[in-house]
Every structure is written in C-alpha cells, then in structure tokens.
Amino acid sequence: MGKLDGRVVIVTGAARGQGEQEARLFAAEGAKVVVADVLDDQGAALAEEIGALYVHLDVGREVDWQAAVAAARRAHGHVDGLVNNAGILRFNSLVDTPLDEFMQVVRVNQVGCFLGIKTVAPEMVDGGTIVNTASYTAVTGMAAVGTYSATKHAILGLTRVAALELAPRGIRVNAMCPGAIDTAMSNPSLLDPGADAEETSRALDGLYRKLVPLGRIGKPEEVARLALFLTSEDSSYITGQPFVIDGGWLAGVSVI
C-alpha cells in the first residue's frame, strides 16, 4: 500500500530537478502522476519510465492549464492533487533588473502558481491537496534575487488565501520553502554535458558548509519527501502553512 494509492496528482516543472524527484516518489507511492513541463523530450521520457502521463504545460498560459487538466481527467477521470513546482531564477540587483526580466519571473513563478490554483481547484475532488513551491527567500531577504524573492513571497499569500477559500471543500493548501537544493537552479553545471557536476556539487557543499547549520546543500529527494507528506493523509490537519526545508539556514548564523 502506497501513501498516494489511487490519487491523481499533477506535478509542474516535473521533467527535472525537484519536480522529477516528486514525480518519481509519488508514482512509487501509488499515485497516477501527470508530468507537466515545457521540456517535452525529458518530460515524456520520464513519464514513460514511471508509467505516468505527460502533458506540455507552460504554466504562464491559462489555455495550457485548461488543456492539462482536461487531459488528466480524460486519462484518469478526476484530479486529487497539484504540486506547483515550476519556477525560474534570475540574478540581478533590483535597480539593474529590466522590467522584461522582472515580468518573466513573475509570469512563471507567481502567475503560474495562481493559474494552477485557479484552474485545478474547481476540477479537484473534495479533500484534494495543493502544494505550492515557495522558497527560503519567501520568508527572508536575499540580495541579487529580489525578483525571485518577491514572487516567492507572493506565493505564500496565495497559499494562505487559497487555504481559507478551499477549506470548506476539505482541500488543503500548503507551501514548501526550500533553501539551497542541488538542482540545475543552484548548480547550472547539471545542464552542461561537458561539466563535472559532482565537482560543482562538492564546491557548493563547501560554500554551504559555512552558511547552513547542517553543513551541506540539500537534495531534491528531500524536498520530494516533504511534498509527499503534504500531499498524503499524514498531514490531514495541516493547511495554509509554509514549511521551511533549508538545513537550518533560516535559524541564523553561528559565530563559533
């Protein structure tokens, strides 16, 4: 018996990184996963490997969301869960951020999350779950990622409002706030076939050993386990909450 037996869950940005690990874990726990992404080749290959359905989904396009939900319902008859995982990151100081760049990040991170809730919740069975991926930077500031941080703060607001509005239907809405996780977002060498990704990961561990109390960068599998908890009945009395998963980074800095 898996923790998600029979549940139909849409995972966005599922072709790689955190989304991939969430899709893999959910499928292993019995869910009928809908792998959603714009990376069609990778997403389709993953879906075939884990026995899932792949749908092309640009999270900033409402028509794509409508098509994805329709495909899920055609394939499985219902939708029980959503993990709004898709997101992008751009580095820039606020005063040097072009408006086009700001709006690009807002469109994917913030609008994508909003459209996911707006489109999926009305089609979701009562008692469903929504897990929004926010960030460590949703609960604190960080220089050079102001646009990203702003969108992740907004996701916490969306999470709380959705939790209040959907509670009468028993739909629970929570947010994950990962710190530094070893994915392509923090380790771009993972996207370069000629790079030594393991060496870069070791270098990142060296950096975060000084910043993070647990002394290392996080693993996408660890975030996936939190997503599983928030999607399963293990969290049946939890809604409207942010869950920080950052190795203790937010706790503060040790001077000893």
GULOZA-425265 format. One line per 10 residues: number of its first residue (from 0); their letters; for each residue x, y, z of N, C-alpha, C, CB. Coordinates in steps of 0.1 Angstrom, whole numbers. Glycine has a CB too. Layout:
// GULOZA-425265
NUM> A> X:Y:Z:X:Y:Z:X:Y:Z:X:Y:Z ~ ...
***
This chain:
// GULOZA-425265
0> MGKLDGRVVI> 8:-12:0:0:0:0:9:12:0:-9:0:12 ~ 7:21:-10:14:34:-10:6:45:-4:17:37:-25 ~ 13:55:0:6:67:7:-3:74:-3:16:76:12 ~ -1:73:-16:-10:80:-25:-17:71:-35:-1:89:-34 ~ -20:59:-30:-27:49:-39:-40:55:-45:-30:36:-31 ~ -41:55:-58:-53:59:-65:-54:74:-67:-64:54:-58 ~ -46:82:-61:-47:96:-63:-40:101:-76:-40:103:-51 ~ -47:110:-82:-42:116:-95:-36:130:-91:-53:118:-105 ~ -23:131:-94:-16:143:-90:-8:149:-102:-6:140:-78 ~ -10:162:-104:-3:170:-114:9:176:-108:-12:181:-121
10> VTGAARGQGE> 21:174:-114:33:180:-109:39:188:-120:44:169:-104 ~ 41:201:-118:46:210:-128:61:211:-127:40:224:-127 ~ 67:215:-138:82:215:-138:88:202:-135:87:226:-129 ~ 81:191:-139:85:177:-135:95:170:-143:73:169:-134 ~ 100:177:-154:110:170:-162:124:168:-156:111:177:-175 ~ 127:176:-146:140:175:-140:139:182:-126:151:182:-148 ~ 150:180:-118:152:187:-106:142:182:-95:150:201:-107 ~ 137:191:-87:127:188:-76:115:181:-82:124:200:-68 ~ 110:187:-93:98:181:-99:99:167:-103:93:190:-110 ~ 111:164:-109:113:150:-113:113:140:-101:127:149:-120
20> QEARLFAAEG> 120:144:-90:120:136:-78:106:135:-72:130:141:-68 ~ 99:145:-72:85:144:-67:77:135:-76:78:158:-67 ~ 78:136:-89:70:127:-98:74:112:-95:73:130:-112 ~ 87:110:-94:92:96:-92:87:91:-78:107:96:-92 ~ 88:99:-68:84:94:-54:68:92:-54:88:104:-44 ~ 61:101:-60:46:100:-60:42:87:-67:40:112:-66 ~ 48:85:-79:45:72:-86:48:60:-78:52:72:-99 ~ 60:60:-71:64:49:-63:54:47:-51:78:51:-57 ~ 47:57:-47:37:57:-36:23:54:-41:38:69:-28 ~ 22:51:-54:9:47:-59:1:57:-66:1:42:-48
30> AKVVVADVLD> 6:69:-68:-2:80:-75:-1:78:-90:4:93:-71 ~ -12:82:-96:-12:84:-111:-7:98:-113:-27:81:-117 ~ 5:99:-117:12:112:-119:10:118:-133:27:111:-116 ~ 7:131:-133:7:138:-146:19:147:-146:-6:147:-147 ~ 29:143:-154:41:150:-155:39:162:-165:53:141:-161 ~ 41:174:-160:38:186:-168:51:195:-169:26:194:-161 ~ 54:199:-181:66:207:-183:66:213:-197:79:198:-181 ~ 75:221:-200:78:226:-213:89:219:-220:81:241:-213 ~ 97:211:-212:108:203:-217:102:189:-222:119:200:-206 ~ 97:189:-234:88:178:-239:96:165:-239:83:181:-252
40> DQGAALAEEI> 108:165:-245:115:152:-246:118:146:-232:128:154:-254 ~ 124:154:-223:127:149:-210:115:145:-202:135:160:-202 ~ 104:154:-203:92:151:-196:85:138:-201:83:162:-197 ~ 85:136:-214:79:124:-220:87:112:-216:77:125:-235 ~ 100:113:-216:108:101:-213:106:97:-198:123:104:-215 ~ 106:107:-189:103:104:-175:89:98:-173:104:117:-167 ~ 79:103:-180:66:98:-179:65:83:-183:56:106:-187 ~ 72:80:-194:72:66:-199:79:57:-189:79:65:-213 ~ 90:62:-183:98:54:-173:90:51:-161:110:61:-169 ~ 82:60:-156:75:58:-143:60:55:-145:76:70:-134
50> GALYVHLDVG> 56:53:-158:42:49:-160:32:61:-158:38:38:-152 ~ 36:73:-162:28:85:-159:23:90:-173:36:95:-152 ~ 15:101:-172:10:108:-183:18:121:-185:-5:111:-182 ~ 23:124:-197:30:136:-199:21:146:-206:43:134:-207 ~ 21:159:-201:14:170:-208:23:182:-209:1:174:-200 ~ 23:188:-221:30:201:-223:23:212:-215:32:204:-238 ~ 30:219:-207:24:229:-199:33:241:-196:19:224:-185 ~ 30:252:-203:37:265:-200:28:271:-189:38:274:-213 ~ 33:271:-177:25:275:-165:20:289:-166:32:273:-152 ~ 25:298:-174:21:311:-176:9:313:-186:32:320:-180
60> REVDWQAAVA> 5:302:-192:-6:302:-202:-18:295:-197:-1:296:-215 ~ -29:303:-195:-41:297:-190:-46:286:-199:-52:308:-188 ~ -45:287:-212:-50:277:-221:-43:264:-219:-49:282:-235 ~ -30:265:-216:-22:253:-213:-27:246:-201:-7:256:-212 ~ -30:253:-191:-35:248:-178:-49:240:-181:-37:258:-168 ~ -57:247:-189:-70:241:-192:-68:228:-199:-79:250:-200 ~ -59:227:-209:-56:215:-216:-50:204:-207:-47:218:-228 ~ -42:208:-198:-35:198:-189:-46:192:-180:-24:205:-181 ~ -54:200:-175:-65:194:-166:-74:185:-174:-72:205:-159 ~ -78:190:-186:-87:181:-194:-80:168:-197:-90:189:-207
70> AARRAHGHVD> -67:168:-200:-60:156:-203:-60:146:-191:-46:159:-208 ~ -58:152:-179:-57:144:-167:-71:138:-165:-53:153:-155 ~ -81:145:-167:-95:140:-165:-98:129:-175:-105:151:-165 ~ -94:131:-187:-97:121:-198:-90:108:-194:-92:126:-211 ~ -77:109:-189:-69:97:-187:-74:90:-174:-55:101:-186 ~ -78:98:-164:-80:92:-151:-93:95:-144:-69:97:-141 ~ -101:104:-150:-114:107:-145:-116:117:-135:-120:94:-140 ~ -105:120:-128:-105:130:-117:-91:135:-114:-112:124:-104 ~ -90:146:-106:-78:151:-102:-78:153:-86:-74:165:-109 ~ -68:148:-79:-68:148:-65:-58:158:-59:-66:135:-59
80> GLVNNAGILR> -47:160:-67:-36:168:-61:-29:176:-72:-27:159:-54 ~ -22:187:-67:-14:195:-76:-1:199:-68:-22:208:-80 ~ 10:198:-75:22:204:-69:27:214:-79:33:192:-67 ~ 26:227:-75:31:238:-83:46:240:-80:23:252:-79 ~ 53:232:-88:68:232:-86:75:241:-96:73:218:-88 ~ 70:243:-108:77:251:-119:82:264:-114:69:252:-131 ~ 94:268:-117:99:281:-113:112:284:-120:101:282:-98 ~ 115:297:-121:128:301:-127:135:312:-118:126:308:-141 ~ 148:313:-119:156:322:-111:164:331:-120:164:314:-101 ~ 165:344:-117:174:353:-124:181:361:-113:166:362:-134
90> FNSLVDTPLD> 195:363:-116:203:370:-106:204:385:-111:217:364:-105 ~ 201:394:-103:203:408:-106:200:417:-94:194:412:-118 ~ 206:428:-92:202:438:-82:189:444:-87:213:449:-80 ~ 181:448:-77:167:454:-81:169:465:-91:160:458:-68 ~ 178:474:-88:179:486:-97:184:483:-110:187:497:-90 ~ 190:472:-112:195:468:-125:187:458:-132:209:462:-124 ~ 175:454:-126:166:445:-132:157:451:-143:158:438:-122 ~ 158:447:-156:150:452:-166:135:447:-163:154:447:-180 ~ 126:455:-167:112:452:-165:108:439:-172:103:463:-170 ~ 113:436:-184:110:424:-191:115:412:-182:117:424:-204
100> EFMQVVRVNQ> 126:413:-176:132:402:-168:123:400:-156:146:405:-164 ~ 119:411:-149:110:410:-138:97:403:-141:107:425:-132 ~ 91:407:-152:78:402:-156:79:387:-161:72:410:-168 ~ 91:383:-166:93:369:-170:93:360:-157:106:368:-177 ~ 99:365:-147:100:357:-134:86:357:-128:110:362:-125 ~ 79:368:-128:66:369:-122:56:359:-130:60:383:-123 ~ 57:359:-143:48:351:-151:50:336:-148:51:353:-166 ~ 62:332:-146:64:317:-144:61:314:-129:78:313:-147 ~ 67:321:-120:66:318:-106:53:321:-100:77:324:-98 ~ 49:334:-101:37:338:-94:24:336:-102:38:353:-92
110> VGCFLGIKTV> 24:340:-115:12:338:-123:10:323:-125:14:345:-137 ~ 21:315:-127:20:301:-129:13:294:-117:33:295:-131 ~ 17:298:-105:11:293:-93:-4:297:-92:18:298:-80 ~ -7:309:-94:-21:314:-94:-29:307:-104:-21:329:-97 ~ -25:305:-116:-33:298:-127:-35:283:-123:-26:299:-140 ~ -24:277:-116:-26:264:-112:-37:262:-102:-13:258:-106 ~ -38:271:-92:-48:270:-82:-62:273:-89:-46:281:-71 ~ -62:284:-97:-74:288:-103:-80:278:-112:-72:301:-111 ~ -72:271:-120:-77:261:-130:-80:247:-124:-67:260:-141 ~ -71:243:-115:-72:229:-110:-82:228:-98:-58:224:-105
120> APEMVDGGTI> -82:238:-89:-91:236:-78:-106:234:-81:-90:249:-69 ~ -112:241:-91:-126:238:-94:-128:224:-99:-130:248:-104 ~ -118:218:-105:-119:205:-111:-115:194:-101:-111:203:-124 ~ -109:198:-90:-104:188:-80:-115:182:-71:-94:195:-71 ~ -113:170:-68:-123:163:-59:-121:170:-45:-120:148:-58 ~ -132:170:-38:-132:175:-24:-122:166:-16:-146:174:-17 ~ -115:173:-7:-104:166:0:-91:165:-7:-109:152:3 ~ -90:172:-18:-77:172:-25:-66:180:-18:-79:178:-39 ~ -55:181:-25:-43:189:-19:-36:197:-30:-33:179:-12 ~ -31:208:-25:-23:217:-34:-10:220:-26:-30:230:-38
130> VNTASYTAVT> 1:218:-32:14:221:-26:21:231:-35:23:208:-24 ~ 23:243:-30:30:253:-38:45:254:-34:23:267:-35 ~ 53:255:-43:68:256:-40:71:271:-39:76:249:-51 ~ 74:275:-27:79:289:-25:94:288:-24:72:295:-12 ~ 100:293:-13:114:293:-12:118:299:2:120:302:-23 ~ 130:295:6:137:301:17:136:317:16:151:297:18 ~ 137:322:4:137:336:2:122:342:3:143:340:-12 ~ 113:333:5:99:338:7:97:343:21:89:327:4 ~ 106:339:30:105:343:44:116:351:49:104:330:53 ~ 125:355:40:136:364:44:141:371:31:148:356:51
140> GMAAVGTYSA> 150:380:32:155:386:20:168:380:16:157:401:22 ~ 172:382:3:185:378:-2:188:387:-14:184:363:-7 ~ 200:393:-12:205:402:-23:207:395:-36:218:409:-18 ~ 204:402:-47:206:398:-60:196:388:-66:220:391:-61 ~ 186:385:-58:175:377:-63:161:383:-59:176:362:-57 ~ 161:396:-60:149:403:-55:136:400:-62:151:418:-56 ~ 137:398:-75:125:394:-83:120:380:-79:128:395:-98 ~ 129:371:-78:126:357:-74:120:358:-60:139:348:-74 ~ 126:365:-50:121:366:-37:107:372:-36:131:374:-28 ~ 105:382:-44:92:389:-45:81:379:-49:92:401:-54
150> TKHAILGLTR> 84:371:-59:74:361:-64:71:350:-54:78:355:-77 ~ 82:346:-47:80:336:-37:73:341:-24:94:330:-32 ~ 75:354:-21:66:360:-10:52:359:-14:71:374:-7 ~ 49:363:-27:36:363:-32:29:349:-31:35:368:-47 ~ 37:339:-34:32:325:-33:27:322:-19:42:315:-38 ~ 33:327:-9:28:324:5:15:331:6:38:330:15 ~ 13:343:1:0:349:2:-11:341:-5:1:363:-4 ~ -8:337:-17:-17:329:-25:-20:316:-17:-11:325:-39 ~ -11:310:-11:-13:298:-4:-22:300:8:1:292:2 ~ -21:310:15:-29:313:27:-44:316:23:-24:324:36
160> VAALELAPRG> -45:324:13:-58:328:8:-65:315:2:-58:339:-3 ~ -58:307:-6:-64:295:-12:-68:286:-1:-55:289:-21 ~ -60:284:10:-63:275:21:-76:279:27:-52:275:31 ~ -78:292:29:-91:297:36:-103:295:26:-89:312:39 ~ -101:298:14:-113:297:5:-116:283:1:-109:305:-8 ~ -107:273:1:-109:260:-3:-112:250:9:-98:255:-11 ~ -110:255:21:-112:247:33:-126:241:34:-109:255:46 ~ -137:248:30:-150:242:31:-151:229:23:-160:252:27 ~ -143:228:12:-143:216:4:-133:205:9:-141:219:-10 ~ -126:208:20:-116:199:25:-103:199:17:-122:185:26
170> IRVNAMCPGA> -102:209:8:-89:209:0:-79:217:9:-92:217:-13 ~ -68:210:11:-57:216:19:-46:222:9:-50:206:28 ~ -41:234:13:-31:241:5:-20:245:14:-38:254:-2 ~ -8:241:11:4:244:19:15:248:9:8:232:28 ~ 26:253:15:38:257:7:50:252:13:38:273:7 ~ 59:248:4:73:244:8:82:256:5:77:231:0 ~ 92:257:14:102:268:13:116:262:13:100:279:24 ~ 120:257:2:134:251:2:145:262:2:136:242:-11 ~ 156:258:9:168:266:8:176:262:-4:176:264:21 ~ 189:261:-3:197:257:-14:196:242:-16:212:261:-11
180> IDTAMSNPSL> 191:239:-28:189:225:-32:198:222:-45:174:222:-35 ~ 204:210:-45:213:207:-56:205:203:-69:222:195:-52 ~ 200:213:-75:193:211:-88:200:221:-98:178:214:-87 ~ 195:221:-110:201:230:-120:199:245:-117:195:227:-134 ~ 189:248:-108:188:262:-105:199:267:-97:175:264:-97 ~ 205:259:-88:216:264:-80:229:258:-85:215:260:-66 ~ 229:248:-94:240:241:-99:239:240:-114:243:227:-92 ~ 241:251:-122:239:250:-136:247:240:-144:241:264:-142 ~ 258:236:-137:267:226:-144:259:213:-147:279:223:-136 ~ 248:211:-140:240:199:-142:234:199:-157:229:198:-132
190> LDPGADAEET> 233:211:-163:228:212:-176:239:211:-187:220:225:-177 ~ 251:211:-183:263:211:-192:269:197:-193:273:221:-188 ~ 267:190:-204:272:176:-205:287:176:-203:268:170:-218 ~ 294:187:-206:309:187:-205:314:191:-192:314:196:-215 ~ 305:194:-182:310:199:-169:310:187:-159:300:210:-164 ~ 317:189:-149:318:179:-138:308:183:-127:333:178:-132 ~ 296:178:-129:285:182:-119:288:178:-105:272:176:-124 ~ 295:167:-103:298:162:-90:308:171:-83:304:148:-90 ~ 318:176:-91:328:185:-86:321:198:-82:339:188:-96 ~ 312:203:-90:305:215:-86:296:213:-74:296:220:-98
200> SRALDGLYRK> 290:202:-73:282:199:-61:291:199:-48:275:185:-62 ~ 303:193:-50:313:194:-38:316:208:-35:325:185:-41 ~ 318:216:-45:322:230:-42:310:237:-36:325:237:-56 ~ 298:234:-40:286:240:-33:285:236:-19:274:237:-41 ~ 288:223:-17:288:218:-3:298:226:6:291:203:-2 ~ 310:229:0:320:237:7:314:251:11:332:238:-1 ~ 307:257:1:301:270:4:291:269:15:295:276:-9 ~ 281:260:13:270:259:23:274:253:36:259:251:17 ~ 286:247:37:291:242:50:293:254:59:304:234:48 ~ 296:266:53:298:278:61:285:285:65:307:287:54
210> LVPLGRIGKP> 275:283:56:262:290:58:251:282:65:257:295:44 ~ 251:269:62:240:261:67:244:253:79:235:252:55 ~ 236:253:90:240:245:101:242:231:99:229:247:112 ~ 234:224:90:236:210:87:248:208:78:224:204:81 ~ 254:219:73:267:218:66:267:212:52:276:209:74 ~ 256:213:45:256:208:31:245:214:24:256:193:31 ~ 245:213:10:234:217:2:223:206:3:239:219:-13 ~ 211:209:1:200:200:2:199:191:-11:187:206:4 ~ 192:180:-10:189:171:-21:175:172:-26:193:157:-17 ~ 172:172:-39:158:173:-44:150:161:-38:158:172:-59
220> EEVARLALFL> 156:150:-35:148:139:-29:142:143:-16:157:126:-28 ~ 150:151:-8:145:155:5:133:164:4:156:162:12 ~ 133:173:-6:121:182:-9:109:173:-13:124:193:-19 ~ 112:163:-21:101:154:-26:94:147:-14:107:144:-36 ~ 102:144:-4:96:137:7:87:147:15:107:132:17 ~ 90:160:15:82:169:22:69:171:13:89:183:23 ~ 70:171:0:59:172:-9:49:160:-7:63:173:-23 ~ 55:149:-5:47:137:-2:40:138:11:56:124:-2 ~ 46:143:21:40:145:34:28:154:33:50:150:44 ~ 29:165:26:19:175:24:8:170:15:24:188:20
230> TSEDSSYITG> 10:160:7:0:155:-2:-7:143:3:7:152:-16 ~ -1:137:13:-7:125:19:-15:128:31:4:115:22 ~ -22:117:36:-30:119:48:-22:121:61:-39:106:50 ~ -9:119:60:0:122:71:-1:137:76:14:119:68 ~ -6:146:67:-7:160:70:-22:164:70:1:168:60 ~ -31:155:74:-45:157:72:-51:169:79:-52:145:76 ~ -44:174:90:-49:186:97:-40:198:95:-50:182:112 ~ -33:199:84:-24:210:82:-29:217:69:-10:205:81 ~ -31:230:70:-34:238:58:-30:252:60:-49:237:54 ~ -26:259:49:-23:273:49:-9:276:55:-33:280:57
240> QPFVIDGGWL> 0:266:55:12:268:62:24:268:53:13:258:73 ~ 35:275:56:48:274:49:57:264:57:55:288:48 ~ 64:256:50:73:246:56:87:249:50:68:232:53 ~ 96:254:59:109:257:55:118:244:56:116:267:64 ~ 125:241:45:133:229:44:147:234:39:127:218:35 ~ 156:238:48:168:245:44:180:242:52:165:260:46 ~ 180:230:59:191:226:67:195:235:79:203:225:58 ~ 185:243:83:187:252:94:192:266:90:197:246:103 ~ 193:269:77:198:282:73:191:294:79:198:283:57 ~ 177:293:79:170:304:84:171:306:99:155:302:81
250> AGVSVI> 176:296:106:178:297:120:188:308:124:182:284:126 ~ 197:311:115:207:321:119:221:317:115:206:325:133 ~ 230:325:119:245:322:116:252:320:128:251:334:107 ~ 260:310:129:268:307:140:282:314:139:270:292:142 ~ 286:320:150:299:327:150:310:319:157:297:341:156 ~ 306:307:161:316:299:168:319:286:160:311:295:182
***
